[in-house]
Amino acid sequence: MIALKDIQFSYKKGKPLFDRLNLTLQPGFIYGLLGKNGAGKSSLLKHMAGLLYPNSGECQVFGHKAQDRSPILLQDIYVIPEEFELPGITIASYVNNNAVFYSRFDYNQMEAYLDEFGLPRTTKLSNLSYGQKKKFLIAFGLSTNARLLILDEPTNGLDIPSKSQFRKIMASALDEEKLIIISTHQVRDLENLIDNIVVLEQGNIIFNQNMADISEKVSFEYNLNGVPEDEVLYAEELHGRRAGIIKNVSGVETRVDMELLFNGIIRDAATINRHFAN
């Protein structure tokens, strides 16, 4: 479990980015961390990985203080950042040099992922395309079997078939002990993959709900003509029509349009959260 309690943090002497931020995440789920540029997503992930230290408050990861970066915790955390550099060595050399730091690393699993992604074993990592490098990091990260896997914009650089492979692999890798956090702007890439949506805005958690509750509580309509206004929670112009989020009065679970949901939360989180509180 990850528990952030009353986190306060600011860069140098600037305005506080987090002011008494609280968040609890449970293993066995894939969380989608969403937010606009500058909302604080990467900083929040770095607190969980122990790469940033709070000015006050505490970040606990599986019962350890993240900022202590103890070896027993570090073998249970793997981070795939948005920006990275890989050395000029082969995949085999990288695995031999780095797998030893993860007690549950599965070499057979790694081979299966490499086959799935069609990655060449003998080419130097530095000579791979950006998309191939990203697929390698995903394959290695999953093979560590770390209980906390953090992915920052993992689908950037992946083509459409690779995104489909990514979703399939991520879904199959989850078990009741693992906690996976995916931060992205490509919200449609997460549909049918994540279990919970957490939205960050200006350093504050403005929405935190699981997908089952979302599909039960709201519906997504692409032509609001004829829908009573008191049922509309958010509306926008989409392809010449008025689309939006409405109260799900039927009680039948519906497909979640994550892009439309994100837009509604950013524009009017208070209205949407009030509906979930009822």
CORNORCOR-V670045 format. One record per backbone hydrogen bond with DSSP energy under -1.0 kcal/mol. NH is the residue of the N-H (numbers start at 1). CO is the residue of the C=O. Records with the same first field share a line. If there is no record, write none. Layout:
NH=CO ; CO
This chain:
2=25
3=60
4=23
5=58
7=21
8=56
9=18
14=11
17=9
18=9
21=7
23=4
25=2
28=178
31=180
32=196
33=182
34=198
39=36
44=40
45=41
46=42
47=43
48=44
49=45
51=46
52=46
55=8
56=8
58=5
60=3
61=64
62=1
64=61
66=59
68=65
69=66
73=70
74=70
75=71
76=73
77=74
78=148
80=150
89=87
94=90
95=91
96=92
97=93
98=94
99=95
101=98
102=99
105=102
106=143
110=106
111=107
112=108
113=109
114=110
115=111
116=112
117=113
119=114
125=89
127=124
128=125
133=129
134=130
135=131
136=132
137=133
138=134
139=135
140=136
141=137
142=138
143=139
144=140
145=142
148=76
149=179
150=78
151=181
152=80
153=183
156=153
158=155
163=159
164=160
165=161
166=162
167=163
168=164
169=165
170=166
171=167
172=168
173=169
179=147
180=29
181=149
182=31
183=151
184=33
187=185
189=186
190=187
193=190
194=190
195=30
196=30
197=209
198=32
199=207
200=34
201=204
203=39
204=201
206=199
207=199
209=197
211=195
214=210
215=211
216=212
217=213
218=214
219=246
221=244
224=242
227=224
231=228
232=229
233=245
234=245
236=243
238=241
241=238
243=236
244=221
245=234
246=219
247=231
248=217
249=247
254=215
258=256
261=257
262=258
263=259
264=260
265=261
266=262
267=263
268=264
272=268
273=269
274=270
275=271
276=272
277=273
